[in-house]
Amino acid sequence: MAATAVIRQAVRQRLGMLHELTGLPAVFGGAVEVDSDGHRVVVISQVYGLRTPALEGLVVHPGTGLGGKVFSGGRAVVVDDYAGSRMITHEYDRAVQHEGLVSALAAPVRFGDEVVAVLYAASRTQPVGETAIRAAETVARCVERDLEHMLPSAQKADAVPRGVVAELRAVAEALGLNPLRPRLERALNALTRNGDGPQTPEGPSPLTTRQAQILRLVEDGLTNREIAERTGLADATVKTYVHDAMRRLDAHTRTRAVYVARSRGLL
C-alpha cells in the first residue's frame, strides 16, 4: 500500500508536465492496485482538466479499454476516435462520453519488470498527434526516474547496474561485424528498454555542463531557490542558467526545455 501511495504521488507531480508537453486539455492517471478479488487493476485517481467526476475513481481491468490495453501490452496506444475505435474494447465509453472526450492516448509507467501506472491525455475536439504521444512517453520516463528515488531501494534489487550496461555496450562495440553483436544488442535493449528511451545526441551539445546539471534539477521538480540551495549558486545565477538553456534549446518554458533536452539525449 505504501508503494501505491508513492506511485500516486509521482503521477500527480507530473500531470502538469503531461498537460504542457502534450498540449491536451485533459490529463489523468492512475496507479496499478490490487482489488478485493486479488486482481491487479488501474485505478484512475489523479486528474487535471476534467469537467466532470465521471473518470475519477474509474477501475480499469487488464485488456479492457484504452488503459487496460496499455496495462496489458506495456506500450503506449493512441485512439483518434475513442467511441468508434476497433483497437480497444468499450466498457468505459459512457464515462468517456460523459466527459466529452473524442480522442485519447495512454502511456505505461514501469518499475522493474512491471507496469505500475498508466498516464492518459485526451482531447475533446481533435485527434491526438504523434508529437503528443512522444511527449507522454517522455513524461512516463520522468515518472519512472522519480520512482527510482522515491521507492525503497529493496524494491530495486533486480535493476541492472548502469556500470554493467555500459560494459556490455562497450563489448558490443568491440565485436564490430561479429554475428553475435546483434544478439547482444537485442539483449541490452530488452534489459534497458532502450528503444523507448531518449535519442543519442548527434554532434556537440548546445548545453554547457552546468546548464545540463541545472535542467536535471528542474526535471526533478525543484524551484530556482531549491536549485540554488542544492548547488550553492545564487538564485539569480540559477535563473540565468535556466534562461540560457531555454534559449539554446528554443524552448519557451522550463518544462519544454527539459523535454527538448531529454528527447535529444542531452540529459
Summary of the structure (lengths in Angstrom):
residues: 267
radius of gyration: 19.7
end to end distance: 32.3
largest distance: 58.3
contacts: 815
relative contact order: 0.11
helix: 51%
strand: 16%
